[in-house]
Amino acid sequence: MQDGKAVGTVYIGIASPEGARAWGPFMFPGSRERVREATVVEALARLREALLAEGGARA
């Protein structure tokens, strides 16, 4: 535990002119490097979803 949260606990947020969105908590197991890698993969997936949703709303 660190600051009352399990090690590997991650929150992801995205902000744009359209608004802000947050997801989590995610609980990624493993080493610091594995947690970082899993976080990047999840953040990019969420960013892709957000960009597609915004692009679809403008079309």
Stockholm file with secondary structure:
# STOCKHOLM 1.0

chainA/1-59         MQDGKAVGTVYIGIASPEGARAWGPFMFPGSRERVREATVVEALARLREALLAEGGARA
#=GR chainA/1-59 SS CBTTBCTTEEEEEEEETTEEEEEEEEECCSCHHHHHHHHHHHHHHHHHHHHHHHHHHHC
#=GC SS_cons        CBTTBCTTEEEEEEEETTEEEEEEEEECCSCHHHHHHHHHHHHHHHHHHHHHHHHHHHC
//
